[in-house]
C-alpha cells in the first residue's frame, strides 16, 4: 500500500520539466521533514542527486549542540550505488541518503551489508519516510522517535524496519513507566543499533527518566549506557514534549534528575508537562534574580502558565510576566516604574508576611535610608515619624526583604527586579518569585490567591522572632 509521502514524492517526480521536478521533489521532502520535527530548519541547495554535494541541510537552531545533517536525494534504488555512497560520504556530515523510490526487497535477505557500528550515515526510502510521519501534530512518543531518527538515525531503514523500530521504542517507553525490564531493554538495544551514540544516550536517558519517575530504582534500569541518571536539555525536551503526565509523584522523582540551568537551555516553550514539572520544582530549585515586566499570557492557553524562552523561566499572568534567570545579564533591559509610597510598601509587606530589614527612599532629589541590625523594621514607629516629616511624598527606591530560608533579597521598585544579596547566593524559587511578585507589584485579591496556589504561602508571619546565626553556626 502506497503511503501519502510516497505518493506525493512520486507525483513530484512525474513533472515533465526537469528543473520543475527538482524543485517540487525538494519542496515535498522538506515539508515532510519539517512535519517530523517542527524545530528543524531545512535549507535547500542548488543541486539535485549530486554525488558529493547535499541537496538539503538539516539544522536545529534551537538546539545548537545538535550537529547538522546533510540530506542527499537519490533517484536510484540500486543497492551497489547506494552502498558505495554510504561509505564514501564524509562521516562528520552525518549524511542521510533518501532513496526516492523503494529500497530493494533483497536487502531484507542481507544482500546489502549493515553499516559499521561507528557509522553515522542513514539510508532510508520514501516508504520509510512515510512510516516515520507523525499521525497528527499532538506530542507523543512516536513523534519523539521520528525526531530522533532525523537527529541521529543511522543504518538502513525501509518501511518494515521503520515500523518495527517505532513499535519497539514506543512499547519500551510504556514499559519503562511500568518498570518492565524486557521491553525496556529491547528499546535501549534498538536505540543503540539505530542511533548515533549521542542520540542513543539521550533517548536512553529519557527512558531512564520514565523508569525512575514510574517508581523503579535507577540502579535497576536495564542499560549500561552512560549518563542515564541525568537529563540534558534535549533529553528533557523529549520528556516535556511527550504526552501529558499528570502524576505528581512521577515529577517529584524526575525533578531530581535535572536542574534549573538545564531547563533554561531546553527549547520547550510552555508544554503541559512543564506545568506539572514546575509544581514540584518550585520548592526544590534555586536561582538568583527575578524581574517583573508587563505582558499577558497567550490568549488560547491558561492565563497563569510557566514558559521557558531565551534562557529565562517565565511565570505568565494575565497582567504581567515574572522572569527568573541565573544572573542579571540574562534579563532584558526593563523599563522604569513609578515608585510606590512608603505606606504602600509597608502594607504589602504586612499583608504577605515579608520582613523588611532596610529601606531606601527618595524625596525630590534627596535620598533617605533606614535600616537595622537585620531585624524586621516594617513596623518601627520611627518610620511613621519619617513619613510624617517627609510629608507623605516619599517614594521607596529599594528594600531589603528577608525570606524564610534566611537569605536577603534586594528589591528595586524602579526596575521591578529582586536579586539575592551575595555574589553567589542562590535562593529557593518559591520565595524568590513569591517575594518579587508580592512586594514589587500591587496584587489584587484574586492575583494574590493565585500566587499562593502556585507558589505556596510566603512564610512565617512578620512578628515571628528572627535571630542571626552566630559565627560558630555559619
PyMOL commands that set and color helices and strands:
alter all, ss='L'
color gray80, all
select helices_A, chain A and resi 4-13+18-36+79-88+91-93+105-109+126-131+141-152+159-178+181-194+197-213+218-220+233-240+248-257+260-264+272-281+328-330+342-352+381-390+429-440+445-455
alter helices_A, ss='H'
color red, helices_A
select strands_A, chain A and resi 41-44+56-59+69-74+96-99+122-125+155-157+286-287+289-294+305-309+312-316+320-325+355-363+366-371+395-402+408-412+417-420+427-428
alter strands_A, ss='S'
color yellow, strands_A
deselect
rebuild
show_as cartoon
